[in-house]
Amino acid sequence: RAVTAGLVFQPELIEGLTFTVDYWQIDIEDAISSIGAQTILNRCVDSTSGVINKFCELIDRDPANNGQISLIKTFDLNISRSFNKGVDFEVGYDFDLFEGRTSLNLKGSRLLDAKSYQFQDEPGNYIDYAGVLGTQDLQMSFSATYRFGDWDAKFGNRYVGAVELYDPNALKINPNPSNEMR
């Protein structure tokens, strides 16, 4: 499910000035997720229904070897959910300057939510990736161009907001991830 809405404003007072704002929200249910061996073990043991549950059924034990685990069946299922929303914006201004044409442009994107749910039927159990490496909260780019006849002069700059290296759930498990061997 996707929701988008946008506005464009061009004030009559200042010719060549344009403001654009777009809100977007994307909610993907039944996304493919891998259930890892540790998750299967945890949900088998921690289940409120006891050890007779769908996760314990994925664990094979060897009766000839005191019931030791011989196999944990991991697989991919359409059980997860991804929820993302944000705002994209742009300000542009084109005007004449010294016999040429100048264009100024600022574009950006503000990420409001980037949540990943391993199990879509557990809305309180998610990882929020907004502001974590690879999913910056704020990104912007600025460009300025001056055109005079056959000549162009351009300047551009890009801003990428600060990010955390580790998501909050990883930090709960290990508050000092720098001590992990890699």
VENDAKA-V994814 format. One record per residue. N is the residue number from 1. D_LAST is the distance of its C-alpha to the last C-alpha in Angstrom with 2 decimals. Layout:
BEGIN
N;D_LAST
N;D_LAST
END
This chain:
BEGIN
1;38.69
2;38.73
3;40.77
4;41.46
5;44.06
6;44.86
7;47.36
8;48.69
9;50.93
10;53.02
11;55.31
12;58.78
13;59.05
14;56.40
15;56.68
16;53.42
17;51.15
18;49.06
19;46.74
20;44.66
21;42.63
22;41.04
23;39.59
24;37.51
25;36.15
26;34.52
27;34.18
28;32.95
29;33.71
30;33.07
31;29.86
32;27.74
33;24.95
34;22.85
35;23.23
36;20.22
37;20.77
38;19.73
39;22.11
40;24.79
41;24.54
42;24.63
43;27.57
44;29.37
45;29.34
46;29.79
47;32.57
48;35.83
49;37.77
50;36.36
51;34.66
52;37.00
53;35.27
54;33.81
55;30.22
56;31.35
57;33.20
58;29.92
59;29.05
60;30.84
61;31.64
62;33.10
63;36.47
64;36.83
65;33.69
66;34.49
67;33.18
68;29.53
69;27.49
70;27.72
71;26.63
72;25.29
73;26.64
74;24.38
75;25.90
76;26.47
77;29.38
78;31.19
79;30.56
80;28.50
81;29.67
82;28.63
83;30.62
84;30.58
85;33.22
86;33.89
87;36.48
88;36.91
89;39.42
90;41.20
91;43.87
92;45.81
93;48.77
94;50.85
95;53.85
96;56.16
97;55.77
98;57.76
99;59.09
100;55.62
101;53.35
102;50.33
103;47.60
104;45.12
105;42.43
106;39.76
107;37.59
108;34.94
109;33.17
110;32.47
111;30.21
112;31.68
113;29.75
114;26.81
115;26.55
116;25.03
117;26.62
118;25.18
119;28.71
120;31.53
121;33.89
122;31.83
123;32.48
124;31.08
125;27.65
126;25.71
127;22.76
128;24.06
129;22.04
130;24.63
131;23.18
132;19.52
133;17.66
134;19.63
135;22.65
136;24.28
137;27.34
138;29.43
139;29.74
140;32.88
141;34.40
142;37.63
143;39.87
144;43.23
145;45.48
146;48.89
147;51.13
148;54.30
149;56.14
150;53.88
151;51.34
152;48.21
153;46.10
154;42.80
155;40.23
156;37.13
157;34.31
158;31.47
159;29.93
160;26.73
161;26.35
162;23.60
163;20.80
164;18.35
165;14.65
166;14.68
167;17.67
168;19.88
169;19.21
170;15.46
171;16.58
172;19.21
173;16.87
174;14.53
175;16.43
176;13.83
177;10.58
178;9.54
179;9.17
180;6.30
181;3.80
182;0.00
END
